[in-house]
Amino acid sequence: MELEVWLRWYAGILEDFGFDRAADEEAAEYLRGFLEEHGSIDLHGLELPSRNFIVFGAGPSLKEHAERFRGLDENLTVVSADGATTALLEEGIVPHIIVTDLDGRVEDILEASRLGSTIVVHAHGNNLEKLRRYLPLLKNLAGTTQSIPSRPLYNFGGFTDGDRAVFLAVALGAERIILAGMDFGDTVTRYSRPGIKGETARADPVKKLKLEYARKLIEWIRTNRDVEIETW
C-alpha cells in the first residue's frame, strides 16, 4: 500500500480508536534507534522458500488450519501473526516470519527467534514498555511503524498483526497468499488473548472493530493488488 493511501486509513483509525499519534511515533522512534544501533534485517533481501505464502492468524480455526498445513505437500513461506506463533510451535511448525506487536505469548516468539524466525516487530503507542523489555532478547529483527517510517523501519500498510502480515507478504512479492486462522468474527482465542480463561472468549467491542478493520484492509488488497488470496 502506498504511504499516502495508508495514511488516510491511519487517520480514520486514530479517530475511531482514540489513539495518540505522538505516542505511536515515540514508540517508533525507540524501535528505530534500537535497530539502528543493533542491526536490522533487510526484509527485501530475505531468502524465502516460495512466492506462495500462508499467513496464520490467531482465530478459532487456527489449530485446525495448522494441522491441515502439516498435511500439505507444498512449499510455502509461513508467516505468523503474533500469538498464532504459539499454536504453530505446538504443531512443530517454525514460521519463516513473525509479525508481532509483542501482545501474544512472548516466550514463544523468543523461542521462534532462537529457532531462526525473522521477527518483524511493530511499534505503537501501547507497547513501548514491551519494546524496551523484549527487544534485547530477540534475534533476526526488523521493525514497522503505522506512522511515517524512517530507516530502518518499514510501513507496508496494515493495522492488526494479521492484516499487516498479509501486506508484508504482498510487499515481499507474494503471488499467492493463503489466509489461515483468520475468522474475523466475534470470538477471540487464548492465542490472541493469553490472559483469558479457557480456549475462547467473546471479543470486546474494541477487538471487534479491529477485526473489522483487518477484514476491510485485506479486501483492499484483493481489489488493488495482483495477488491470489485464498481463504481456508
C-alpha positions as CSV (number, residue, x, y, z in Angstrom):
1,M,0.0,0.0,0.0
2,E,1.3,3.4,-0.9
3,L,2.2,5.5,2.1
4,E,-0.3,8.3,1.2
5,V,-3.1,5.8,0.9
6,W,-2.2,4.2,4.2
7,L,-2.1,7.5,6.0
8,R,-5.7,8.1,5.1
9,W,-6.6,4.8,6.6
10,Y,-4.4,5.6,9.6
11,A,-6.2,8.9,10.2
12,G,-9.5,7.0,10.4
13,I,-8.0,4.5,12.8
14,L,-6.7,7.3,15.1
15,E,-10.2,8.8,15.2
16,D,-12.1,5.6,15.6
17,F,-10.0,4.3,18.5
18,G,-8.8,7.5,20.0
19,F,-5.2,6.6,19.6
20,D,-2.4,9.1,20.2
21,R,-0.3,9.6,17.1
22,A,2.5,11.2,19.2
23,A,2.7,8.0,21.3
24,D,2.8,5.9,18.2
25,E,5.7,8.0,16.9
26,E,7.5,7.9,20.3
27,A,7.5,4.1,20.2
28,A,8.5,4.0,16.6
29,E,11.5,6.2,17.4
30,Y,12.6,3.9,20.2
31,L,12.4,0.9,17.8
32,R,14.2,2.8,15.1
33,G,17.0,3.8,17.4
34,F,17.4,0.2,18.8
35,L,17.6,-1.3,15.3
36,E,20.0,1.4,14.1
37,E,22.3,0.5,17.0
38,H,21.9,-3.3,17.0
39,G,21.2,-4.0,13.4
40,S,18.1,-4.7,11.3
41,I,17.3,-7.4,8.7
42,D,16.7,-6.2,5.1
43,L,13.3,-7.8,4.5
44,H,13.6,-7.4,0.8
45,G,16.8,-9.4,0.9
46,L,15.3,-12.4,2.7
47,E,15.8,-15.8,1.0
48,L,12.3,-17.2,1.1
49,P,11.4,-20.7,0.1
50,S,8.5,-19.7,-2.1
51,R,6.4,-16.8,-3.6
52,N,3.4,-18.7,-2.3
53,F,2.7,-17.7,1.3
54,I,0.5,-18.9,4.1
55,V,-0.4,-16.3,6.8
56,F,-1.7,-17.6,10.1
57,G,-3.9,-15.5,12.3
58,A,-5.0,-16.4,15.8
59,G,-8.7,-17.0,15.2
60,P,-10.7,-20.1,16.3
61,S,-9.8,-22.0,13.2
62,L,-6.1,-21.7,13.8
63,K,-5.4,-25.2,15.2
64,E,-7.5,-26.9,12.5
65,H,-5.6,-25.0,9.8
66,A,-2.2,-25.6,11.4
67,E,-2.9,-29.4,11.2
68,R,-4.2,-29.0,7.6
69,F,-0.9,-27.2,6.7
70,R,1.1,-30.1,8.1
71,G,-0.6,-32.4,5.7
72,L,0.2,-30.3,2.6
73,D,2.8,-31.4,0.1
74,E,3.6,-27.9,-1.0
75,N,6.4,-25.5,-0.4
76,L,5.1,-22.3,1.3
77,T,6.6,-19.3,3.1
78,V,5.0,-19.3,6.5
79,V,4.1,-16.0,8.2
80,S,2.7,-16.0,11.7
81,A,0.7,-13.1,13.2
82,D,1.8,-12.7,16.8
83,G,0.0,-15.2,19.1
84,A,-0.6,-17.6,16.2
85,T,3.1,-18.5,16.8
86,T,2.2,-20.4,19.9
87,A,-0.2,-22.7,18.1
88,L,2.3,-23.3,15.2
89,L,5.1,-24.2,17.6
90,E,2.7,-26.6,19.4
91,E,2.3,-28.3,16.0
92,G,6.1,-28.4,15.3
93,I,5.9,-25.6,12.7
94,V,8.5,-22.8,12.9
95,P,7.4,-19.7,10.9
96,H,9.8,-18.1,8.5
97,I,8.5,-14.7,9.6
98,I,6.6,-13.5,12.6
99,V,4.7,-10.2,12.6
100,T,4.2,-9.0,16.1
101,D,3.5,-6.1,18.4
102,L,4.5,-8.4,21.3
103,D,1.0,-8.8,22.6
104,G,0.9,-12.6,22.3
105,R,2.9,-15.1,24.3
106,V,6.3,-13.6,24.1
107,E,8.1,-16.7,25.4
108,D,7.1,-18.5,22.2
109,I,8.1,-15.6,20.0
110,L,11.5,-15.7,21.7
111,E,11.7,-19.4,21.1
112,A,10.9,-19.0,17.4
113,S,13.5,-16.3,17.2
114,R,16.1,-18.7,18.6
115,L,15.0,-21.3,16.0
116,G,15.6,-18.8,13.2
117,S,12.3,-17.0,12.5
118,T,12.6,-13.4,11.3
119,I,10.8,-11.2,13.8
120,V,9.1,-8.1,12.4
121,V,8.3,-6.0,15.4
122,H,5.6,-3.3,15.2
123,A,5.8,-0.2,17.3
124,H,2.7,1.6,18.6
125,G,1.7,3.8,21.5
126,N,0.7,0.9,23.7
127,N,3.8,-1.3,23.6
128,L,6.7,1.0,24.3
129,E,7.5,-0.8,27.6
130,K,7.4,-4.2,25.9
131,L,9.8,-2.9,23.3
132,R,12.2,-1.9,26.0
133,R,11.9,-5.2,27.8
134,Y,12.0,-7.7,24.9
135,L,13.9,-6.2,22.0
136,P,17.3,-7.0,23.6
137,L,16.2,-10.7,23.9
138,L,15.2,-11.1,20.2
139,K,17.3,-12.0,17.2
140,N,16.7,-11.6,13.4
141,L,14.8,-8.3,13.8
142,A,13.2,-5.8,11.6
143,G,10.7,-3.1,12.5
144,T,7.5,-1.5,11.4
145,T,5.5,1.6,12.3
146,Q,2.0,2.8,11.4
147,S,3.2,6.3,11.1
148,I,5.7,7.8,8.6
149,P,8.7,5.4,8.6
150,S,12.3,6.4,9.0
151,R,15.0,3.9,8.1
152,P,15.4,1.2,9.0
153,L,11.7,1.0,9.8
154,Y,9.1,-0.1,7.3
155,N,5.5,0.7,6.7
156,F,3.8,-1.6,4.3
157,G,0.3,-0.8,5.5
158,G,-1.8,-2.8,7.9
159,F,-3.3,-2.3,11.3
160,T,-3.6,-5.6,13.2
161,D,-0.8,-8.1,13.2
162,G,-2.9,-10.3,10.9
163,D,-3.6,-7.9,8.1
164,R,-0.1,-6.4,8.4
165,A,1.3,-9.8,7.8
166,V,-0.7,-10.0,4.6
167,F,0.6,-6.6,3.5
168,L,4.1,-7.8,4.3
169,A,3.7,-10.8,2.1
170,V,2.5,-8.6,-0.8
171,A,5.5,-6.3,-0.3
172,L,7.8,-9.3,-0.5
173,G,6.5,-10.4,-3.8
174,A,3.8,-12.9,-3.0
175,E,2.0,-14.4,-5.9
176,R,-0.5,-16.3,-3.8
177,I,-1.5,-16.0,-0.2
178,I,-3.4,-18.5,1.9
179,L,-5.3,-17.0,4.9
180,A,-5.4,-19.5,7.7
181,G,-6.8,-19.0,11.2
182,M,-8.4,-15.7,10.1
183,D,-12.0,-15.7,11.1
184,F,-12.9,-12.0,11.5
185,G,-15.7,-13.0,13.9
186,D,-16.7,-12.1,17.4
187,T,-14.6,-14.8,19.2
188,V,-11.0,-14.5,20.5
189,T,-8.7,-17.4,21.4
190,R,-6.1,-17.9,24.1
191,Y,-3.6,-17.4,21.3
192,S,-4.6,-13.9,20.6
193,R,-5.5,-13.1,24.3
194,P,-3.3,-15.2,26.5
195,G,-5.0,-13.9,29.7
196,I,-8.4,-15.3,29.0
197,K,-9.8,-18.3,30.9
198,G,-10.4,-21.3,28.6
199,E,-9.8,-21.7,24.9
200,T,-12.0,-18.9,23.6
201,A,-14.0,-15.8,24.7
202,R,-16.3,-13.2,23.2
203,A,-14.5,-10.3,21.6
204,D,-15.0,-7.0,23.2
205,P,-16.2,-4.0,21.1
206,V,-12.7,-2.7,20.5
207,K,-11.4,-6.1,19.3
208,K,-14.5,-6.5,17.1
209,L,-13.7,-3.2,15.4
210,K,-10.0,-4.1,15.0
211,L,-11.1,-7.3,13.3
212,E,-13.4,-5.4,11.0
213,Y,-10.6,-3.1,10.0
214,A,-8.4,-6.2,9.3
215,R,-11.1,-7.6,7.1
216,K,-11.6,-4.4,5.2
217,L,-7.8,-3.9,4.7
218,I,-7.4,-7.4,3.3
219,E,-10.3,-6.7,1.0
220,W,-8.4,-3.6,-0.2
221,I,-5.5,-5.9,-1.1
222,R,-7.9,-8.3,-3.1
223,T,-9.2,-5.3,-5.0
224,N,-6.0,-3.3,-5.6
225,R,-3.1,-5.8,-5.9
226,D,-2.4,-8.6,-8.4
227,V,-2.1,-11.4,-5.9
228,E,-4.3,-14.5,-5.5
229,I,-5.8,-14.7,-2.0
230,E,-7.3,-18.0,-0.8
231,T,-9.2,-18.2,2.4
232,W,-9.3,-21.5,4.3
